[in-house]
C-alpha cells in the first residue's frame, strides 16, 4: 500500500481548503451535500490555491449534536468516491472515529484529521498506520480551565498524541500538529495560542493553524460568520510569522495572497 508523501515543509505556507458535507456546520453547512456540488467546490478551491482539501461529514462546532459512524460514512463515501479519482491534491478527512477513517482511507484519502489527537478512539492510531496515511493531531479540551500554563498544557497533550501515534507505527514524518483553536479554550486563550504558536513548532513537527471564520474572530471584532474575512487574514499572517506550515481556511484566494506576502516578509526574509 502506497504511503502518503508529505511536501517539503518550510519553503512556503501551505493552504488546506475546508469542505463540509454537513447540514449544520457553522459556516458552510448544507451547501455541499451532493457529491457533484462538493467536487465543484473542491475544484474551485484548488484553482484558487488549495494544496489540500479537508472534508468533514460531522459538525464539530460547539453545541453540535454527534452522529453515528454509519451516518457519517453515508454522508462521506459518495463524496470521496467522486473526488479521489479526479482531484490532483491530497484529501484529508476530518473524523475522530476509526470506522469512518478506515472507510475513507480505502477510497484513497491521504490524511486523517483527528480533533481528539488519537486520544478518543483507541483503534484510530493503528488504522492510520495500517494505511500509511498522514495524521493531523489536534489538541482538544472539554473546558477552558487549565491547571497551569495553557500553552504548556496543550504541548503536553500533543506530546502524548505524538507518542500514541508513533507507538502505533505512524511514521514521524507523516505527523502534523494542530493547537485546536476554538476547542475547549476561551477567546483570550485562543489569542495567546496564536501568539505563542512557535512554542508548538519547537516540538519538531509541522503545525496547522485553523482560525478561519471562528468565534475567536467573531467575539474579538463583534462580527457574524460572513464578515470575518479580515480577521481571519490577520490571524493567518500572525500564524505565518509564528511558523505555521499549513493554514486551514475557507477563503482560498484571499488567504493565498495574504500568506504569500507573509512568506516574503517572514519566511524568505
N, C-alpha and C positions, 0 to 999 in steps of 0.2 A: 504494500500500500504506500503510495507516494506521500511523503511528508511535506507540509507547507514550508516554503522557504521565505523567511522574513526579508524585508528590504534592507538596504544599507542605512541603518538608523544614524541620525545625526547630521546628514548632509542637507536636510531641509525638514520642514514641518509637514507631516502627512495629514490628510483630511479623511475622516470617516463620515459618510453620509448616513443620516438617521432615516430609517424607513419602517414605520409601524403599520402592521397589518392587523390593527385592533380597532374596535368600535369606540374605545374610551380613553386613548392616550391623551395627555393634557394638551398637546399642540396639534397633532395631525390625525387624531383618532377618527376612523371612519372614512378617510379619504382614499385609502389604497387597499381596500379589502379584496378586490378581484385581482387575480394573477396578472392580467394584461395591464391594468392600471398601475400595479406595483412595478411591473417590468418597465413601463414607460417612464415612471418617476425615477427609477434607478438609472436608466439610460440618460435622462436629463442631468442627474447628479454627476454622473461620470463625465459627461461633456463639459460640465462646469467646475470640475476639479476634484471629484471624489477619488481617492486612492483605494478605499474600502467602502463596502455597503454593509451597514449593520441593521439586521432585520429582527424585529421583535413582534411576537404574537400574543403577549400578555402585558398589559399596562402595569408598570411598577411605580406609578406616581403615588404620592401619599394618599391613603384612603381608598385606593383602588381595590376591588374585590379580586381575590386569587381565583384561578381557573384550574381545572384538572389538566393533567398531561395530555389526555386524549383530546380535549377541546383545543389545547394549544397546538398539538400536532395537526389536527384537522384544519386549523387556520393557516398553518405554516407550510405544510407539504406541497399543496398545489402551487404556491408562490415559488418555493425553492425549485420544484421540478420544472417550472417555466424559466427560471432565471439562470440556474447554474450551468446549463449547456451553452448559454449565449453571452453572459457577462464576462468581460475581459479583466475584471478586478476581483480580488478575493472577497468572499462573502463571509460575514460574521453573523452568528445568531445569538441573540440576547435571551438567554434562558438559564435558570438555576436548577432545572430538572434533568437528570441523566437520561431518562427515557426519551425526552424531547431532543436532547443533544444527539443521541445515537441515531434517531431517525433523520435528523438534519445532516449529520455527517455522512450518512450513506448516500446523500444526493450530491456530495462534492463540496460541501461547506468547508471553509479553511480554518475558521476560528470560532471558539465558543467564548462568549462574553457573559461571565457569571457574576451577577450582582452580589453574591454572597462569598465570592472568593474561594470556592471549593469547600466552604465550611457549612453548607446546608445539606446537600445530598451526598452521602458517602460514596456513591457509585460514580459521581461525576469525574473525579480525577483519573480513574482507570479508563473510563470511556474516552476521554480526550486523549490520553496517552496511547490507547489502542489504535486510534486513527491518525496519530502523528499530527494532530491539529494544534494550532496556536491557542493560547489561553489568556484571556484578559481577566485578571483577578482584581475584583473591586472591593474596597472597604465598605462595610455596611454596619449600621447600628440600629438598635431598637429605641433609642432615645438620644438626646443631646447632652446627657450628663456623663462627663468623663472624670474619673477619679484624679488624674494628674494632667500633665500637658497633653492637649488633644492631639497635636500632630505626632507626638511620641506614641500615643495610643494607636493612632492609625498605622504608623510604621510597624508597631508590634503585631497588629492584626495581619498586615500584609506579609510580614516575615513568616508568620505561621502558615499563611496561604501558600507562599513560595515553597516552604518545606513540604507541605502536603502534596503539592504538585510534583516536586522533584522525587519524593519518595514513591509516587505512583508511576514514575517513568516518563513524565513530561520533560523534554529537553529544556535546559535553562534558556537557550536562545529563542525558544518559542513562547516565553512568558512575557506578558506586559502587565503593568500595574495601573490601577485607576483609584484615585483617592475617594471617589464616591461623593462628589458634590451634590448636595440636596438629600442625601440619605443619612438620617439619624444625626443631623447637625443643624445648629442654629445659623441664622444669617451671618452673625459675627464669626462663627467657626468656619463657615464656608469661605468667607473672605480671607480669613487667616490661612486656610489651607492653600488657596490660590497664591497668596503672597509667599508662602513657605514651601511651594511645590518642589523647589530644588532639593529640599531635605529628603524627599522621597526618591528623587532622581539619583541621590547618592547611594541608594540600595543597589544600583548597578543594572537596573532593568529599564526598558523603555516605559515611559509614562504617558498615559492617555488622560486628557482633561476633557470632561463633558459638562459644560455650563450652559449650552445653547437654550435660550428662552426660559431658563429655570427660575424658580421662585426667588432665589437669592438676588437675581436681577430685578424681578418684578417688585420685590419688597424694598430693595435699595432705592429704586427710581420711582416707585409707586406707579407702575405701568402694567397693563394687561399683556397677555401672552403675545398678541400680534403686534406689539410695539416695543419689543425687547431686542431688536437687532443691534442697535448701537451699543447697548450694554453688553451684549454677547461679544461684539468685536473687541471691546475694551478688555474683557476677560481673556479672550483669545490671544491678544497681543501680550498681556501680562503672563499668560501661560508660556508663550514662546520665550519671553525674557527669562523665565524661570526654568527653561529646559524641557518643556513638554515636547514629546515626539509626535503625538497624534492628538488632533482635536476632533471631537465627535460633535457634529453640527447639523443643523437643518439647512441653513442658508449658505450654499456652497460658494457661489461666485463672490459674495462679499467677504467671506472668510478667507477665500483663496487670495484675494487682493491684499487684505489686511496682514495675513501671515507671510506673504512674500515680502512685503515691506518690513515686517518684523524680523524675518530671516536676514534680510540685508543689514538691518541695524544691529541685531544681537548675535545671530549665529555665524554669519560670514564675516562680521567685523572682528 
